[in-house]
Amino acid sequence: MSTLVLPSWVVPEFDAVRECERVSVRLLDHQPYGATTRDSGVAAALVWLTLGEVSPITHRTWPGVFDPPDRSGTWTSGATWEAARVESWVALCVAAGAPAPAEDDWRRLGVEPAPAVVGDPEFAYGVWRALAWLLGVREDWPMYTGWHQAAGIAHDRPHLRTRPRNAAAWEAAEQAAQDQARTDARLWWEHVRARVDATA
């Protein structure tokens, strides 16, 4: 059995990444408090990093590496820094409801253009939050975990911890959280777009 080694570009500590992945994957099947679409985006980004699945937004494949090849040593995802930046930028464009990366953006990123295959803004926001955290762009974790609870940190979306789901009050709280995510994504997109345009 091989041991996971995170790519060198990943900023958070190994245990933090594994904890976030563990919680996100567990939420996918945990009812009645199952994963939201945003949580699914976080899980997709983390699974891409740790298992080497296809990328979460453009569905590109980036093969991982076993060292040695007999699978007895380590395994490292093929998700490169460039690939993570591209997925992050495309996800942010979708989450912000902004135009897709321009031809010049792709050239600067050093990766062949690929359109977003997933168009759900909430899923894309989850992917972007996870990749922004992994790349060190944001320090805040992309999802709430037991580590936050143990530290006494309040949940950023407390309605997810209540019953019944899909009641009018719950739906209003979830819509407010999604609206806030769209605003957050748009502000970050405008910030990144301005910096990219300034260096063009």
KOLMIPA-894457 format. One line per field, with one value per residue: residue number from 1; x, y negated, z of N, C-alpha, C, CB in turn; residue in three letters. Coordinates in nm, 2 decimals. Each point is the difference from the previous one (the first is absolute). Glycine has a CB too. Example, Ala and Ser with C-alpha at 12.3 -4.5 7.8 and 13.67 -1.06 7.14 Angstrom:
2
num = [1,2]
neast = [1.32,0.15]
nnorth = [0.57,-0.23]
nup = [0.78,-0.19]
caeast = [-0.09,0.09]
canorth = [-0.12,-0.11]
caup = [0.00,0.00]
ceast = [0.09,-0.08]
cnorth = [-0.12,-0.11]
cup = [0.00,0.08]
cbeast = [-0.19,0.12]
cbnorth = [0.12,0.06]
cbup = [0.12,-0.22]
residu = [ala,ser]
END
This chain:
200
num = [1,2,3,4,5,6,7,8,9,10,11,12,13,14,15,16,17,18,19,20,21,22,23,24,25,26,27,28,29,30,31,32,33,34,35,36,37,38,39,40,41,42,43,44,45,46,47,48,49,50,51,52,53,54,55,56,57,58,59,60,61,62,63,64,65,66,67,68,69,70,71,72,73,74,75,76,77,78,79,80,81,82,83,84,85,86,87,88,89,90,91,92,93,94,95,96,97,98,99,100,101,102,103,104,105,106,107,108,109,110,111,112,113,114,115,116,117,118,119,120,121,122,123,124,125,126,127,128,129,130,131,132,133,134,135,136,137,138,139,140,141,142,143,144,145,146,147,148,149,150,151,152,153,154,155,156,157,158,159,160,161,162,163,164,165,166,167,168,169,170,171,172,173,174,175,176,177,178,179,180,181,182,183,184,185,186,187,188,189,190,191,192,193,194,195,196,197,198,199,200]
neast = [0.08,0.15,0.05,-0.24,0.30,-0.25,0.12,0.26,-0.29,-0.09,0.04,-0.11,0.23,-0.01,-0.22,-0.14,-0.04,-0.13,-0.22,-0.11,-0.03,-0.17,-0.22,-0.03,-0.06,-0.21,-0.19,-0.03,-0.19,-0.11,-0.34,-0.03,0.34,-0.01,0.22,-0.16,0.02,0.24,0.06,0.04,0.23,0.16,-0.01,0.12,0.25,0.06,-0.02,0.22,0.20,-0.03,-0.03,0.19,-0.34,0.05,0.13,-0.26,-0.01,0.09,-0.13,0.36,0.04,0.20,0.10,0.00,0.29,-0.07,0.27,0.02,-0.22,-0.05,-0.23,0.28,-0.04,-0.20,-0.27,0.14,-0.33,0.13,-0.10,0.27,-0.02,-0.16,-0.24,-0.06,-0.01,-0.22,-0.19,0.02,-0.11,-0.25,-0.10,0.00,-0.18,-0.22,-0.01,-0.06,-0.26,0.33,-0.04,0.06,0.28,-0.03,0.12,0.14,-0.10,0.15,0.27,0.02,-0.04,0.26,-0.32,-0.03,-0.22,-0.11,-0.29,0.00,-0.03,-0.15,-0.22,0.00,0.08,0.01,0.23,0.17,0.00,0.13,0.23,0.07,0.03,0.20,0.19,0.01,0.12,0.22,0.12,0.04,-0.30,-0.08,0.19,-0.29,0.06,-0.12,-0.14,-0.05,0.26,-0.12,0.20,-0.26,-0.09,0.27,-0.01,-0.32,-0.03,-0.32,-0.03,0.13,-0.30,-0.11,-0.17,0.22,-0.13,-0.33,-0.14,-0.19,0.27,-0.20,-0.09,-0.06,0.26,0.16,-0.05,0.12,0.28,0.05,-0.05,0.22,0.22,-0.05,0.04,0.28,0.10,-0.06,0.17,0.26,0.01,-0.01,0.25,0.18,-0.07,0.11,0.28,0.07,-0.07,0.21,0.24,-0.04,0.00,0.28,0.15,-0.13]
nnorth = [0.12,-0.22,-0.14,-0.19,-0.12,-0.25,-0.02,-0.10,-0.15,0.11,-0.32,0.24,0.13,0.24,-0.08,-0.22,0.21,0.22,-0.21,-0.07,0.30,0.08,-0.21,0.06,0.31,-0.04,-0.19,0.25,0.14,-0.25,0.08,-0.18,-0.08,0.11,-0.17,-0.28,0.08,-0.07,0.31,0.06,-0.22,0.13,0.28,-0.11,-0.12,0.26,0.20,-0.17,0.05,0.31,0.14,-0.18,-0.11,-0.11,-0.27,0.01,-0.14,0.18,0.30,-0.06,0.32,-0.17,0.36,-0.03,0.04,0.31,-0.14,0.35,-0.05,0.18,-0.26,0.00,-0.34,-0.17,0.03,-0.29,-0.04,0.04,-0.26,-0.14,-0.21,0.02,0.15,-0.22,-0.25,0.14,0.06,-0.30,-0.12,0.19,-0.05,-0.32,0.02,0.15,-0.20,-0.25,0.13,-0.01,0.03,0.31,-0.11,-0.25,0.22,-0.13,0.24,0.21,-0.16,-0.02,0.31,0.07,0.12,0.05,-0.25,0.21,-0.16,0.00,0.33,-0.20,-0.24,0.06,-0.35,0.24,0.16,-0.26,-0.05,0.28,-0.05,-0.27,0.11,0.21,-0.20,-0.23,0.22,0.10,-0.29,-0.07,-0.15,0.05,0.01,0.11,0.33,-0.02,0.06,-0.11,0.21,0.09,-0.26,-0.18,0.16,-0.03,-0.32,-0.02,0.00,-0.10,0.26,-0.24,0.15,-0.05,0.11,0.25,0.04,0.01,0.26,-0.22,-0.04,-0.20,-0.23,-0.23,0.01,0.18,-0.19,-0.25,0.15,0.08,-0.29,-0.11,0.21,-0.09,-0.31,0.06,0.16,-0.24,-0.20,0.19,0.02,-0.32,-0.06,0.21,-0.11,-0.29,0.11,0.15,-0.24,-0.20,0.20,0.06,-0.30,-0.06,0.22,-0.09]
nup = [0.00,-0.20,0.27,-0.15,-0.09,0.05,-0.30,0.16,-0.04,0.30,0.13,0.17,0.16,-0.22,0.20,-0.19,-0.23,0.19,0.12,-0.28,-0.09,0.25,-0.06,-0.31,0.03,0.23,-0.18,-0.21,0.23,0.22,-0.05,0.27,-0.05,-0.35,-0.05,0.01,-0.29,0.21,0.07,-0.31,-0.02,0.23,-0.14,-0.27,0.14,0.17,-0.25,-0.16,0.24,0.03,-0.29,-0.21,-0.03,-0.27,0.13,0.20,-0.30,-0.23,0.10,0.01,0.04,0.20,-0.08,0.33,-0.05,0.11,0.14,0.05,-0.21,0.28,0.08,0.21,0.01,0.02,-0.15,-0.09,-0.07,-0.30,0.22,-0.19,0.22,-0.28,0.13,0.22,-0.21,-0.17,0.23,0.10,-0.27,-0.04,0.29,-0.04,-0.27,0.16,0.24,-0.18,-0.18,-0.15,-0.30,0.03,0.12,-0.22,-0.18,0.25,0.19,-0.17,-0.01,0.31,0.04,-0.19,-0.13,-0.33,0.05,0.22,-0.07,0.30,-0.08,0.22,-0.14,0.35,0.03,0.21,-0.15,-0.02,0.32,0.05,-0.20,0.14,0.29,-0.10,-0.15,0.23,0.20,-0.20,-0.05,0.34,-0.12,0.31,0.27,-0.07,0.01,-0.30,0.30,0.29,0.07,0.25,-0.03,0.05,0.26,0.15,-0.03,0.15,-0.36,0.05,-0.20,-0.20,0.05,0.36,-0.25,0.02,0.30,-0.11,-0.04,-0.14,-0.16,-0.12,0.26,-0.20,0.18,-0.21,-0.23,0.16,0.06,-0.30,-0.11,0.20,-0.11,-0.30,0.06,0.14,-0.25,-0.19,0.18,0.00,-0.31,-0.04,0.18,-0.15,-0.28,0.07,0.11,-0.26,-0.19,0.14,-0.02,-0.31,-0.08,0.15,-0.19,-0.31]
caeast = [-0.08,0.08,-0.03,-0.02,0.09,-0.06,0.09,0.07,-0.07,-0.11,0.04,-0.04,0.06,-0.06,-0.11,-0.12,-0.06,-0.07,-0.12,-0.10,-0.04,-0.08,-0.13,-0.08,-0.04,-0.10,-0.12,-0.07,-0.10,-0.05,-0.13,-0.07,0.08,0.09,0.08,-0.07,0.07,0.13,0.08,0.04,0.11,0.12,0.04,0.06,0.14,0.09,0.02,0.09,0.14,0.05,-0.02,0.04,-0.12,0.00,-0.01,-0.14,-0.07,0.03,0.01,0.13,0.07,0.14,0.04,0.09,0.13,0.04,0.15,0.03,-0.12,-0.07,-0.10,0.04,0.06,-0.09,-0.08,-0.02,-0.09,0.05,-0.05,0.11,-0.04,-0.06,-0.13,-0.08,-0.03,-0.10,-0.13,-0.05,-0.04,-0.13,-0.11,-0.04,-0.08,-0.13,-0.06,-0.03,-0.09,0.09,0.05,0.10,0.13,0.03,0.11,0.13,0.01,0.05,0.14,0.07,-0.01,0.09,-0.08,-0.09,-0.14,-0.11,-0.12,-0.06,-0.10,-0.10,-0.04,-0.07,0.08,0.02,0.11,0.13,0.04,0.07,0.13,0.09,0.04,0.10,0.12,0.06,0.06,0.12,0.10,0.05,-0.07,-0.08,0.03,-0.12,-0.03,-0.12,-0.12,0.00,0.03,0.00,0.11,-0.06,-0.09,0.09,0.06,-0.10,-0.02,-0.14,-0.02,-0.04,-0.14,-0.06,-0.13,0.03,0.00,-0.14,-0.11,0.01,0.06,-0.10,-0.11,0.01,0.11,0.12,0.02,0.04,0.14,0.09,0.01,0.08,0.14,0.04,0.02,0.13,0.10,0.01,0.06,0.14,0.07,0.01,0.10,0.13,0.02,0.03,0.14,0.09,-0.01,0.07,0.15,0.04,0.00,0.11,0.13,0.00]
canorth = [-0.12,-0.12,-0.11,-0.12,-0.12,-0.12,-0.08,-0.10,-0.13,0.00,-0.08,0.05,0.13,0.13,0.04,-0.09,0.04,0.12,-0.02,-0.07,0.10,0.10,-0.06,-0.02,0.13,0.06,-0.07,0.04,0.10,-0.02,-0.06,-0.10,-0.12,0.03,-0.11,-0.10,0.00,-0.06,0.10,0.10,-0.06,0.01,0.15,0.03,-0.06,0.07,0.13,-0.02,-0.02,0.12,0.12,-0.01,0.01,-0.11,-0.13,-0.02,-0.09,0.03,0.15,0.04,0.10,-0.03,0.12,0.00,0.08,0.10,0.01,0.06,0.04,0.12,-0.04,0.03,-0.12,-0.11,-0.04,-0.15,-0.05,-0.07,-0.14,-0.10,-0.13,-0.06,0.06,-0.05,-0.14,0.00,0.05,-0.10,-0.11,0.04,0.01,-0.13,-0.06,0.06,-0.04,-0.15,-0.03,-0.09,0.06,0.10,-0.05,-0.05,0.07,-0.05,0.06,0.14,-0.01,-0.03,0.11,0.11,0.12,-0.01,-0.03,0.10,-0.07,0.06,0.11,-0.02,-0.13,-0.04,-0.09,0.04,0.10,-0.07,-0.08,0.10,0.03,-0.12,-0.02,0.11,-0.03,-0.12,0.04,0.08,-0.08,-0.10,-0.12,-0.03,0.08,0.07,0.13,-0.01,0.06,0.01,0.13,0.02,-0.08,-0.13,0.02,0.02,-0.13,-0.10,-0.09,0.02,0.04,-0.11,0.03,0.08,0.07,0.14,0.09,0.01,0.07,0.08,-0.06,-0.03,-0.09,-0.14,-0.07,0.06,-0.04,-0.14,-0.01,0.06,-0.10,-0.11,0.05,0.01,-0.14,-0.05,0.07,-0.07,-0.13,0.02,0.04,-0.11,-0.09,0.06,0.00,-0.14,-0.02,0.07,-0.05,-0.13,0.03,0.06,-0.11,-0.09,0.05,0.04]
caup = [0.00,-0.01,0.09,-0.07,0.01,-0.07,-0.09,0.08,0.00,0.10,0.11,0.13,0.05,-0.04,0.09,-0.02,-0.13,0.02,0.08,-0.09,-0.09,0.08,0.03,-0.12,-0.06,0.10,-0.02,-0.13,0.03,0.13,0.00,-0.09,-0.02,-0.11,-0.06,-0.09,-0.13,0.03,0.06,-0.10,-0.07,0.09,-0.01,-0.13,-0.01,0.09,-0.05,-0.12,0.05,0.07,-0.07,-0.14,-0.09,-0.10,0.06,0.03,-0.08,-0.14,-0.02,-0.06,0.08,0.04,0.06,0.11,-0.01,0.10,0.02,-0.13,-0.08,0.04,0.09,0.14,0.06,0.01,-0.11,0.00,-0.10,-0.11,0.00,0.01,0.04,-0.11,-0.02,0.11,-0.03,-0.11,0.06,0.09,-0.07,-0.07,0.11,0.05,-0.10,0.00,0.13,-0.01,-0.12,-0.08,-0.13,0.01,-0.03,-0.14,-0.07,0.06,0.14,-0.02,-0.03,0.13,0.09,-0.06,-0.01,-0.11,0.04,0.02,0.06,0.12,-0.03,0.10,0.00,0.12,0.07,0.14,-0.01,-0.04,0.12,0.08,-0.07,0.01,0.14,0.04,-0.07,0.05,0.12,-0.03,-0.06,0.09,-0.03,0.11,0.12,0.06,-0.05,-0.09,0.06,0.14,0.05,0.14,0.05,0.03,0.11,0.12,0.03,0.04,-0.11,-0.05,-0.13,-0.09,-0.05,0.10,-0.04,-0.05,0.12,0.06,-0.07,-0.12,-0.13,-0.10,0.05,-0.05,0.06,-0.04,-0.14,0.00,0.05,-0.10,-0.11,0.04,-0.01,-0.14,-0.05,0.05,-0.08,-0.14,0.02,0.04,-0.12,-0.09,0.05,-0.02,-0.15,-0.04,0.05,-0.08,-0.14,0.00,0.01,-0.13,-0.10,0.03,-0.03,-0.14]
ceast = [0.09,-0.04,-0.02,0.10,-0.07,0.10,0.06,-0.06,-0.11,0.05,-0.04,0.07,-0.07,-0.12,-0.12,-0.07,-0.08,-0.12,-0.11,-0.05,-0.09,-0.14,-0.09,-0.05,-0.11,-0.14,-0.08,-0.11,-0.07,-0.13,-0.05,0.08,0.10,0.06,-0.09,0.08,0.14,0.09,0.05,0.11,0.13,0.05,0.06,0.14,0.10,0.02,0.09,0.14,0.05,-0.01,0.04,-0.11,0.02,-0.02,-0.15,-0.08,0.01,0.00,0.12,0.06,0.15,0.06,0.10,0.12,0.02,0.16,0.03,-0.13,-0.07,-0.11,0.03,0.05,-0.10,-0.08,-0.02,-0.10,0.07,-0.05,0.11,-0.05,-0.07,-0.14,-0.10,-0.04,-0.11,-0.13,-0.06,-0.06,-0.13,-0.11,-0.04,-0.08,-0.14,-0.07,-0.04,-0.10,0.07,0.04,0.11,0.14,0.02,0.12,0.14,0.01,0.06,0.15,0.08,0.01,0.09,-0.07,-0.09,-0.15,-0.09,-0.12,-0.05,-0.11,-0.11,-0.04,-0.07,0.08,0.03,0.11,0.13,0.05,0.08,0.13,0.10,0.05,0.10,0.14,0.07,0.07,0.13,0.11,0.06,-0.06,-0.09,0.04,-0.11,-0.03,-0.13,-0.12,0.03,0.03,0.00,0.11,-0.06,-0.09,0.08,0.06,-0.10,-0.03,-0.14,-0.01,-0.04,-0.14,-0.07,-0.13,0.03,-0.01,-0.14,-0.09,-0.12,0.06,-0.12,-0.13,0.03,0.12,0.14,0.04,0.05,0.14,0.10,0.01,0.09,0.15,0.05,0.02,0.13,0.12,0.02,0.07,0.15,0.08,0.02,0.11,0.14,0.03,0.05,0.15,0.10,0.01,0.08,0.15,0.05,0.01,0.11,0.13,0.01,0.09]
cnorth = [-0.12,-0.11,-0.13,-0.11,-0.11,-0.07,-0.12,-0.13,-0.02,-0.07,0.06,0.13,0.12,0.04,-0.09,0.04,0.13,-0.01,-0.06,0.10,0.11,-0.05,-0.02,0.13,0.06,-0.07,0.05,0.10,-0.01,-0.07,0.00,-0.12,0.02,-0.12,-0.09,0.01,-0.06,0.10,0.10,-0.06,0.01,0.15,0.03,-0.05,0.08,0.15,0.00,-0.01,0.13,0.13,-0.01,0.02,-0.11,-0.13,-0.03,-0.09,0.02,0.14,0.04,0.11,-0.05,0.12,-0.02,0.08,0.09,0.00,0.09,0.04,0.12,-0.03,0.03,-0.12,-0.11,-0.03,-0.15,-0.03,-0.07,-0.15,-0.09,-0.13,-0.08,0.05,-0.05,-0.15,-0.01,0.04,-0.11,-0.12,0.03,0.01,-0.14,-0.07,0.05,-0.05,-0.15,-0.03,-0.10,0.07,0.11,-0.06,-0.04,0.08,-0.04,0.06,0.14,0.00,-0.03,0.11,0.12,0.13,-0.02,-0.03,0.12,-0.06,0.07,0.10,-0.01,-0.14,-0.05,-0.09,0.04,0.11,-0.06,-0.08,0.09,0.04,-0.11,-0.02,0.11,-0.03,-0.12,0.03,0.08,-0.08,-0.11,-0.14,-0.05,0.09,0.07,0.13,-0.01,0.07,0.02,0.14,0.01,-0.08,-0.14,0.00,0.01,-0.14,-0.11,-0.10,0.03,0.04,-0.12,0.01,0.08,0.07,0.14,0.10,0.01,0.08,-0.09,-0.07,-0.02,-0.07,-0.14,-0.08,0.06,-0.04,-0.15,-0.02,0.05,-0.10,-0.12,0.04,0.01,-0.14,-0.06,0.06,-0.06,-0.13,0.01,0.04,-0.11,-0.10,0.06,0.00,-0.14,-0.03,0.07,-0.06,-0.13,0.02,0.06,-0.11,-0.10,0.05,0.05,-0.08]
cup = [0.00,0.10,-0.08,0.04,-0.07,-0.09,0.08,0.00,0.10,0.13,0.14,0.03,-0.05,0.08,-0.02,-0.13,0.01,0.08,-0.08,-0.10,0.07,0.02,-0.13,-0.07,0.09,-0.02,-0.12,0.03,0.14,0.00,0.15,-0.02,-0.11,-0.06,-0.08,-0.13,0.02,0.06,-0.10,-0.09,0.07,-0.01,-0.13,-0.02,0.09,-0.05,-0.12,0.05,0.06,-0.07,-0.15,-0.10,-0.10,0.08,0.01,-0.09,-0.15,-0.04,-0.08,0.09,0.02,0.07,0.12,-0.02,0.12,0.01,0.11,-0.07,0.05,0.11,0.15,0.07,0.02,-0.12,0.01,-0.12,-0.12,-0.01,0.02,0.04,-0.11,-0.02,0.11,-0.02,-0.11,0.05,0.09,-0.07,-0.08,0.10,0.05,-0.11,0.00,0.13,0.00,-0.11,-0.09,-0.13,0.02,-0.03,-0.15,-0.05,0.07,0.14,-0.01,-0.03,0.12,0.09,-0.05,-0.02,-0.12,0.05,0.02,0.06,0.12,-0.05,0.10,0.01,0.12,0.08,0.14,0.00,-0.03,0.12,0.09,-0.05,0.02,0.15,0.04,-0.07,0.05,0.13,-0.02,-0.05,0.09,-0.03,0.12,0.12,0.05,-0.07,-0.09,0.07,0.15,0.04,0.15,0.07,0.04,0.12,0.13,0.04,0.04,-0.11,-0.05,-0.14,-0.09,-0.06,0.10,-0.03,-0.05,0.12,0.06,-0.09,0.01,-0.12,-0.09,0.05,-0.05,0.06,-0.04,-0.15,-0.01,0.05,-0.10,-0.12,0.04,0.00,-0.14,-0.06,0.05,-0.07,-0.14,0.01,0.03,-0.13,-0.10,0.04,-0.02,-0.15,-0.04,0.05,-0.09,-0.14,-0.01,0.00,-0.13,-0.11,0.02,-0.04,-0.15,-0.09]
cbeast = [-0.19,0.04,0.14,-0.25,0.22,-0.16,-0.14,0.20,0.05,-0.11,-0.02,-0.22,0.08,0.23,0.16,0.12,0.19,0.22,0.14,0.11,0.21,0.21,0.10,0.14,0.23,0.19,0.10,0.21,0.14,0.23,-0.05,-0.21,-0.03,-0.14,0.20,-0.07,-0.22,-0.11,-0.13,-0.23,-0.16,-0.08,-0.18,-0.23,-0.10,-0.08,-0.23,-0.18,-0.05,-0.07,-0.18,0.22,-0.15,-0.09,0.22,0.07,0.03,0.13,-0.25,0.04,-0.16,-0.04,-0.03,-0.20,0.09,-0.22,0.03,0.23,0.11,0.21,-0.16,0.06,0.22,0.16,-0.11,0.23,-0.18,0.02,-0.22,0.12,0.20,0.22,0.11,0.11,0.23,0.18,0.07,0.18,0.24,0.13,0.09,0.21,0.20,0.07,0.14,0.23,-0.20,0.09,-0.06,-0.17,0.09,-0.10,-0.13,-0.01,-0.20,-0.23,-0.06,-0.07,-0.23,0.19,0.01,0.15,0.03,0.18,-0.07,0.04,0.18,0.09,-0.01,-0.12,-0.10,-0.24,-0.17,-0.08,-0.19,-0.22,-0.12,-0.12,-0.22,-0.19,-0.09,-0.18,-0.23,-0.15,-0.11,0.21,0.01,-0.19,0.17,-0.09,0.11,0.15,-0.06,-0.16,0.14,-0.09,0.18,0.01,-0.17,0.04,0.19,0.06,0.24,-0.07,-0.07,0.25,0.07,0.10,-0.10,0.14,0.23,0.03,0.09,-0.21,0.22,0.09,-0.04,-0.25,-0.15,-0.05,-0.18,-0.24,-0.09,-0.06,-0.23,-0.19,-0.04,-0.13,-0.25,-0.11,-0.05,-0.21,-0.22,-0.07,-0.10,-0.24,-0.16,-0.03,-0.18,-0.25,-0.09,-0.05,-0.22,-0.20,-0.03,-0.10,-0.25,-0.13,0.02,-0.23]
cbnorth = [0.12,0.05,0.11,0.06,0.14,-0.03,0.06,0.12,0.00,0.21,-0.20,-0.11,-0.13,0.07,0.09,-0.18,-0.12,0.12,-0.03,-0.22,-0.04,0.09,-0.11,-0.21,0.03,0.06,-0.20,-0.05,0.14,-0.01,0.08,0.08,-0.06,0.20,0.15,-0.15,-0.03,-0.23,-0.03,0.09,-0.16,-0.19,0.06,0.00,-0.22,-0.14,0.07,-0.12,-0.24,-0.12,0.06,0.08,0.10,0.16,-0.08,0.04,-0.16,-0.21,0.00,-0.23,0.19,-0.26,0.11,-0.04,-0.19,0.14,-0.23,0.08,-0.10,0.13,0.03,0.23,0.06,-0.10,0.22,-0.04,-0.02,0.22,0.08,0.12,0.00,-0.02,0.21,0.17,-0.06,0.05,0.24,0.07,-0.08,0.12,0.23,-0.01,-0.02,0.21,0.17,-0.04,0.03,-0.11,-0.21,0.18,0.14,-0.23,0.00,-0.21,-0.14,0.07,-0.08,-0.23,-0.07,-0.12,0.06,0.17,-0.22,0.18,-0.07,-0.21,0.15,0.20,0.02,0.22,-0.17,-0.06,0.17,-0.01,-0.16,0.08,0.15,-0.10,-0.09,0.17,0.12,-0.14,0.00,0.19,0.05,0.14,0.05,-0.06,-0.16,-0.23,0.11,0.00,0.12,-0.19,0.03,0.23,0.13,-0.05,0.11,0.24,0.06,0.03,-0.01,-0.18,0.23,-0.03,-0.01,-0.16,-0.22,-0.09,-0.06,-0.22,0.23,0.11,0.11,0.19,0.15,0.00,-0.05,0.19,0.17,-0.07,0.03,0.23,0.07,-0.09,0.13,0.22,-0.03,-0.03,0.21,0.12,-0.09,0.07,0.23,0.03,-0.08,0.14,0.19,-0.07,-0.02,0.21,0.11,-0.10,0.03,0.22,0.03,-0.09,0.07,0.07]
cbup = [0.12,-0.24,0.18,-0.01,0.02,0.19,-0.20,-0.06,-0.24,-0.09,-0.15,-0.03,0.21,-0.07,0.16,0.13,-0.12,-0.01,0.20,0.03,-0.14,0.11,0.21,-0.03,-0.10,0.16,0.11,-0.13,-0.15,0.09,-0.23,0.09,0.24,-0.05,-0.01,0.19,-0.12,0.03,0.21,0.00,-0.10,0.16,0.16,-0.09,-0.05,0.19,0.08,-0.13,0.05,0.20,0.16,0.07,0.18,-0.19,-0.09,0.23,0.18,0.00,0.01,-0.10,-0.08,0.01,-0.22,0.15,-0.13,-0.03,-0.08,0.08,-0.19,-0.05,-0.18,-0.07,-0.10,0.16,-0.02,0.10,0.18,-0.12,0.09,-0.18,0.15,-0.11,-0.10,0.16,0.07,-0.16,-0.02,0.16,-0.02,-0.18,0.06,0.14,-0.14,-0.13,0.12,0.10,0.14,0.21,-0.11,-0.08,0.20,0.05,-0.22,-0.12,0.07,-0.08,-0.23,-0.03,0.07,0.11,0.25,-0.13,-0.12,0.02,-0.22,0.14,-0.10,0.13,-0.24,0.00,-0.14,0.06,-0.08,-0.24,-0.02,0.07,-0.17,-0.20,0.06,0.02,-0.20,-0.11,0.11,-0.04,-0.22,0.03,-0.25,-0.15,0.05,0.07,0.20,-0.19,-0.21,0.02,-0.20,-0.04,-0.14,-0.25,-0.15,-0.06,-0.16,0.23,-0.06,0.16,0.08,-0.05,-0.24,0.15,-0.06,-0.18,0.04,0.10,0.06,0.08,0.03,-0.13,0.20,-0.04,0.20,0.15,-0.08,0.04,0.23,0.07,-0.07,0.15,0.21,-0.02,-0.01,0.22,0.13,-0.07,0.08,0.23,0.03,-0.05,0.17,0.20,-0.03,0.01,0.23,0.13,-0.03,0.11,0.25,0.07,-0.02,0.18,0.24,0.03]
residu = [met,ser,thr,leu,val,leu,pro,ser,trp,val,val,pro,glu,phe,asp,ala,val,arg,glu,cys,glu,arg,val,ser,val,arg,leu,leu,asp,his,gln,pro,tyr,gly,ala,thr,thr,arg,asp,ser,gly,val,ala,ala,ala,leu,val,trp,leu,thr,leu,gly,glu,val,ser,pro,ile,thr,his,arg,thr,trp,pro,gly,val,phe,asp,pro,pro,asp,arg,ser,gly,thr,trp,thr,ser,gly,ala,thr,trp,glu,ala,ala,arg,val,glu,ser,trp,val,ala,leu,cys,val,ala,ala,gly,ala,pro,ala,pro,ala,glu,asp,asp,trp,arg,arg,leu,gly,val,glu,pro,ala,pro,ala,val,val,gly,asp,pro,glu,phe,ala,tyr,gly,val,trp,arg,ala,leu,ala,trp,leu,leu,gly,val,arg,glu,asp,trp,pro,met,tyr,thr,gly,trp,his,gln,ala,ala,gly,ile,ala,his,asp,arg,pro,his,leu,arg,thr,arg,pro,arg,asn,ala,ala,ala,trp,glu,ala,ala,glu,gln,ala,ala,gln,asp,gln,ala,arg,thr,asp,ala,arg,leu,trp,trp,glu,his,val,arg,ala,arg,val,asp,ala,thr,ala]
END
